[in-house]
Amino acid sequence: MSTDYDCWKVEEEAVSVQAVIANLNANSANAQKLLLAVLPTLERKMDQGSFKAIKQLQGSNRMAVITAPEKRHPDVLAKLDFILPGYFR
């Protein structure tokens, strides 16, 4: 989830930490809604063998997780392996 603020431009509004955090929280909520809507269909297609593009997706989220390795919970990594196969090994 990226944020982009042009606060360096004189004519743009100043950006506060609160605004950035609010934007990140909103992005997080939207990402969760998207995943809840998409993953059941994706899983069904994979189980049926009708989704052939999964190999093409490998590595597409490279650098998407910025949590320090020592802070990553093994159970969460196991779940992420579904959408980022082999990324954390």
N, C-alpha and C positions, 0 to 999 in steps of 0.2 A: 504494500500500500504506500504509494508515494504521495508526497505533497509538493506542491510547487507554488511558491509565493514570490512575486516580483517586488518585494519590499525595498529592493535597492533602487527602484525607480522613484524619482522625486514625486511624481504625480500619483503614486499608489499609496494605499493605506498602510500604516505600520502594522506589523504582525506581532502578536503576543504569543507567549508560550501556551497560554490558555486556549487561544484560537487554534494553534497547531494540534494540541491534545484533543480538543473537541472534534477537529477534522479527522484525526486518527481513529477516535472512538466511533464516529459516524461511519467511516470506511470499514471498520471492523464489523460493525453491526450489519452493514450491507453485504459484506463478504460472507458472513454466516448465513444470511438469508439466501444468498445465491447458492452456496454449497448445499444447504438443506433442500433447495428446489432441484438441483442438478444431479447430485450424487445418486439418488435412488434410480433414476433412469440410466445413468452411466453404469452403475453396478449391474442392473438387469441386462443391459446390452452386452457387457463383458461376460456375464454368466451364460448368455445365449450364444456367445462367440460371434456376435454381429458387430462388435466394435473392434476394428482391425488397426486403428491408428494409435493404440496405446504405446507402441514402441517409438513412434514419432514424437511422443510427448516427453520421453525421457530426457531429463536435463533442462527442460523448458523453464523450470522455476529455479534455476541455479542462482544462488545467493539470495533467495527469497527469505530464508530464516536467518535472523541475526542474533538469536539467543546464544549466549556463550555455551560452548559444548558441555561444560561441567554443570550447567543449569538445566540441561535438557533431560526431561524425565523419560525413562525407558519405555513406559507405556504409551506416552505421546509419540515417541519416535516410531514405535510399532504401528500406530495408526497412520502416521505420516508416510510410512513405507508404501501404503496403498496408493497414494497420489504422487509420491516422489520415490519410486522404486529404486533402491540401492543408493540413494543420495547420502544417507547417514552411515553407510558401512565403510 
